[in-house]
Amino acid sequence: MARVPTGIPGFDELIEGGFIENDVILLTGGPGAGKSTFGSQYLYAGIMNHDEPGVYVTFEETPARIMRNMWRHGWDMERLIKEDKLRVIRADPIAYDRYIKKTMEPEKVGDHENATLETVLKQIYASVREIDAKRLFIDSLTSLKISSDPVHVRHIILEFIKNVESFDCTTLITSEINKDPENFSVEEYLAEGVICLKVNRIGGERIRSLEILKMRGVKHDEVLRPYIIADKGIIVYSSESVIGKEADVFSLDRCTIPGEE
């Protein structure tokens, strides 16, 4: 199986050298954990080190703000866009949802969530094909949960991930941590891998740590590993561990382990 190096120093050592090609990987974590930085670094490293074009799909931030924020790490995303190696697109499901509701015939308004999903997928696929992208980063899946019906939400997420799997890209998708253990997140079960970024309060210090909850087909590390967000991006300390009950007792963000099939 072909491997896709992530470009995150210290991380690939934990997953036998990289993601399995064309897999969909879920990246969870709370605000400030570094999910967007992780995904941007994954795309940027793919372009710069492996000549693999990438597409960044944002459901919340504007492309201009994303490019501005990534300048902090010295990543010139605007230049890569001009060179047709990168696309940063904003897919706004809320805007699509409102438009489709207005334009649909009254008796078909009940199908508007499915129409919104189809529109978002077409926009992403067009960008992927436009530059023959090999890497895809979607931030964040939480924005697709626009239905008030939890059963329909699960259907939307199922359809979204299954369609993305057919794009011939190795895909990283972010999602907020599910804090309700009684209501599982379907994306955790559907993704081939789940990575959780945690922010822990140990004493008076805030510690970031990473846990690989699952990675199908890969012998992966199961230890809680510290990481930092440095000037050049995220660095994982693969030979160190976050040890002690303090990391659990004072955890600011929690991740749940998806059930076994």
VENLINMO-V292113 format. One record per residue. N is the residue number from 1. RES is the residue in three letters. PHI is phi in degrees with one decimal (999 if undefined). OMEGA is omega in degrees with one decimal (NA if undefined). Layout:
N/RES/PHI/OMEGA + N/RES/PHI/OMEGA
This chain:
1/MET/999/-179.8 + 2/ALA/-69.2/-179.0 + 3/ARG/-108.3/178.4 + 4/VAL/-119.2/178.2 + 5/PRO/-61.8/-176.1 + 6/THR/-82.5/-174.6 + 7/GLY/82.3/176.8 + 8/ILE/-96.7/-177.8 + 9/PRO/-52.8/178.4 + 10/GLY/89.6/-174.8 + 11/PHE/-81.7/-175.0 + 12/ASP/-61.9/177.0 + 13/GLU/-63.5/-177.7 + 14/LEU/-86.0/-175.5 + 15/ILE/-132.7/175.6 + 16/GLU/58.6/171.1 + 17/GLY/104.3/178.5 + 18/GLY/146.5/176.4 + 19/PHE/-70.0/171.0 + 20/ILE/-74.9/-175.9 + 21/GLU/-54.1/177.5 + 22/ASN/72.1/174.3 + 23/ASP/-75.3/172.2 + 24/VAL/-108.3/-176.6 + 25/ILE/-114.6/179.0 + 26/LEU/-98.6/178.4 + 27/LEU/-117.7/-177.3 + 28/THR/-111.0/179.0 + 29/GLY/162.2/179.9 + 30/GLY/-85.2/178.5 + 31/PRO/-59.8/178.1 + 32/GLY/83.7/-178.2 + 33/ALA/-77.3/178.5 + 34/GLY/104.5/-177.8 + 35/LYS/-62.2/-179.2 + 36/SER/-66.3/177.4 + 37/THR/-65.3/178.2 + 38/PHE/-58.0/-178.2 + 39/GLY/-66.8/178.2 + 40/SER/-64.6/179.2 + 41/GLN/-65.3/177.3 + 42/TYR/-61.4/178.8 + 43/LEU/-67.8/-175.9 + 44/TYR/-62.1/179.3 + 45/ALA/-65.5/178.9 + 46/GLY/-63.1/-180.0 + 47/ILE/-72.2/-172.2 + 48/MET/-74.4/-173.6 + 49/ASN/-102.0/-173.7 + 50/HIS/-132.6/179.2 + 51/ASP/54.3/178.5 + 52/GLU/-113.2/179.7 + 53/PRO/-58.2/-178.1 + 54/GLY/-139.0/177.2 + 55/VAL/-124.2/176.2 + 56/TYR/-105.5/178.6 + 57/VAL/-108.3/178.3 + 58/THR/-113.0/176.9 + 59/PHE/-98.8/-172.9 + 60/GLU/-125.9/-178.9 + 61/GLU/-74.8/173.5 + 62/THR/-80.9/176.6 + 63/PRO/-54.2/-179.1 + 64/ALA/-62.6/-179.9 + 65/ARG/-68.5/178.5 + 66/ILE/-62.2/-179.5 + 67/MET/-62.7/177.6 + 68/ARG/-64.9/-178.7 + 69/ASN/-64.7/-177.4 + 70/MET/-75.5/174.6 + 71/TRP/-62.4/178.5 + 72/ARG/-55.7/-178.7 + 73/HIS/-98.4/179.3 + 74/GLY/80.8/-177.9 + 75/TRP/-96.1/-178.9 + 76/ASP/-86.8/-176.7 + 77/MET/-72.4/179.3 + 78/GLU/-62.9/178.7 + 79/ARG/-64.5/-179.6 + 80/LEU/-67.8/175.8 + 81/ILE/-65.9/179.3 + 82/LYS/-63.8/179.8 + 83/GLU/-87.8/179.9 + 84/ASP/58.9/176.2 + 85/LYS/-108.4/-176.8 + 86/LEU/-145.3/170.0 + 87/ARG/-127.3/173.2 + 88/VAL/-118.8/-174.9 + 89/ILE/-123.2/175.0 + 90/ARG/-104.8/176.1 + 91/ALA/-107.3/-174.2 + 92/ASP/-101.3/-177.5 + 93/PRO/-64.8/179.2 + 94/ILE/-67.6/178.6 + 95/ALA/-63.8/177.9 + 96/TYR/-61.0/-177.7 + 97/ASP/-60.6/-179.5 + 98/ARG/-66.8/-178.9 + 99/TYR/-64.1/-176.7 + 100/ILE/-66.5/176.7 + 101/LYS/-59.1/-177.6 + 102/LYS/-71.9/-173.2 + 103/THR/-91.8/-179.1 + 104/MET/-77.9/172.7 + 105/GLU/-67.2/-173.9 + 106/PRO/-51.1/-176.3 + 107/GLU/-72.4/-178.5 + 108/LYS/-110.9/-177.1 + 109/VAL/-61.1/179.8 + 110/GLY/-62.1/-178.7 + 111/ASP/-96.8/-171.4 + 112/HIS/-66.8/178.5 + 113/GLU/-63.2/178.7 + 114/ASN/-66.2/178.5 + 115/ALA/-67.1/177.4 + 116/THR/-62.8/179.5 + 117/LEU/-60.0/-179.9 + 118/GLU/-61.7/179.9 + 119/THR/-64.0/178.8 + 120/VAL/-62.1/-179.1 + 121/LEU/-62.6/178.9 + 122/LYS/-63.6/179.9 + 123/GLN/-64.6/179.8 + 124/ILE/-65.6/-177.0 + 125/TYR/-62.0/179.7 + 126/ALA/-61.3/179.2 + 127/SER/-68.4/178.2 + 128/VAL/-61.8/-178.4 + 129/ARG/-70.2/-176.7 + 130/GLU/-59.3/-178.3 + 131/ILE/-118.2/-178.8 + 132/ASP/53.7/-176.4 + 133/ALA/-66.2/176.7 + 134/LYS/-110.9/179.6 + 135/ARG/-125.8/-178.1 + 136/LEU/-135.2/176.9 + 137/PHE/-124.9/-176.9 + 138/ILE/-119.5/-172.8 + 139/ASP/-135.6/8.4 + 140/SER/-137.3/-177.5 + 141/LEU/-64.7/-178.2 + 142/THR/-56.2/-177.6 + 143/SER/-69.6/178.5 + 144/LEU/-82.4/-177.3 + 145/LYS/-85.5/-172.1 + 146/ILE/-95.0/-179.4 + 147/SER/-88.6/176.8 + 148/SER/-81.8/-179.0 + 149/ASP/-97.2/-177.4 + 150/PRO/-60.7/178.1 + 151/VAL/-67.1/179.2 + 152/HIS/-69.6/176.4 + 153/VAL/-58.8/179.7 + 154/ARG/-62.7/177.3 + 155/HIS/-65.4/179.6 + 156/ILE/-61.7/-178.7 + 157/ILE/-64.6/177.4 + 158/LEU/-59.2/-179.1 + 159/GLU/-64.6/-179.0 + 160/PHE/-63.2/-177.1 + 161/ILE/-65.8/179.7 + 162/LYS/-63.7/177.0 + 163/ASN/-71.1/179.5 + 164/VAL/-61.3/179.1 + 165/GLU/-60.1/-177.0 + 166/SER/-90.9/-175.3 + 167/PHE/-84.1/-179.1 + 168/ASP/58.7/175.2 + 169/CYS/-125.9/169.0 + 170/THR/-89.1/-163.9 + 171/THR/-113.1/175.0 + 172/LEU/-115.9/-178.2 + 173/ILE/-123.2/177.6 + 174/THR/-97.3/176.3 + 175/SER/-155.7/175.7 + 176/GLU/-69.8/178.4 + 177/ILE/-62.7/174.7 + 178/ASN/-81.5/-176.2 + 179/LYS/-92.8/179.5 + 180/ASP/-109.5/-177.5 + 181/PRO/-64.7/-179.9 + 182/GLU/-82.6/-177.6 + 183/ASN/-124.5/-173.7 + 184/PHE/-68.2/175.6 + 185/SER/-91.7/-174.8 + 186/VAL/-62.1/-179.0 + 187/GLU/-63.8/179.0 + 188/GLU/-66.6/179.7 + 189/TYR/-83.0/-175.0 + 190/LEU/-79.4/-177.6 + 191/ALA/-69.1/178.1 + 192/GLU/-73.6/177.9 + 193/GLY/-140.9/177.1 + 194/VAL/-133.0/178.2 + 195/ILE/-116.7/-179.5 + 196/CYS/-114.1/174.7 + 197/LEU/-98.9/-176.2 + 198/LYS/-116.7/171.9 + 199/VAL/-120.1/-176.0 + 200/ASN/-113.4/174.8 + 201/ARG/-105.0/179.6 + 202/ILE/-117.1/-173.5 + 203/GLY/66.1/177.9 + 204/GLY/-101.6/-174.9 + 205/GLU/-116.1/176.0 + 206/ARG/-93.3/-177.6 + 207/ILE/-116.4/174.7 + 208/ARG/-94.4/179.7 + 209/SER/-143.1/-174.9 + 210/LEU/-121.3/177.3 + 211/GLU/-133.5/176.1 + 212/ILE/-94.2/-175.9 + 213/LEU/-78.6/174.6 + 214/LYS/-161.7/175.8 + 215/MET/-158.2/-174.1 + 216/ARG/-61.1/178.7 + 217/GLY/77.4/-176.5 + 218/VAL/-131.4/171.5 + 219/LYS/-80.4/-171.8 + 220/HIS/-113.0/178.4 + 221/ASP/-67.7/-178.6 + 222/GLU/-118.0/-179.2 + 223/VAL/-95.5/176.4 + 224/LEU/-73.5/-174.1 + 225/ARG/-107.9/177.9 + 226/PRO/-73.7/173.9 + 227/TYR/-145.2/176.6 + 228/ILE/-130.1/171.4 + 229/ILE/-106.3/-175.0 + 230/ALA/-99.1/-179.4 + 231/ASP/-59.8/-178.1 + 232/LYS/-97.1/178.4 + 233/GLY/117.4/-177.3 + 234/ILE/-80.0/174.2 + 235/ILE/-128.1/178.7 + 236/VAL/-102.3/177.8 + 237/TYR/-92.6/-170.9 + 238/SER/-70.2/-179.0 + 239/SER/-100.5/178.5 + 240/GLU/-111.1/179.6 + 241/SER/-139.1/174.0 + 242/VAL/-93.2/-172.2 + 243/ILE/-110.2/174.4 + 244/GLY/112.9/-178.8 + 245/LYS/-66.3/-178.6 + 246/GLU/-57.3/-177.1 + 247/ALA/-63.7/179.7 + 248/ASP/-88.9/-175.9 + 249/VAL/-63.3/-175.6 + 250/PHE/-106.7/-179.4 + 251/SER/-66.4/176.8 + 252/LEU/-84.0/179.8 + 253/ASP/-129.0/179.2 + 254/ARG/-124.1/176.2 + 255/CYS/-119.4/175.8 + 256/THR/-105.4/179.4 + 257/ILE/-86.0/179.9 + 258/PRO/-59.6/179.3 + 259/GLY/-66.9/178.2 + 260/GLU/-78.1/178.5 + 261/GLU/-72.4/NA
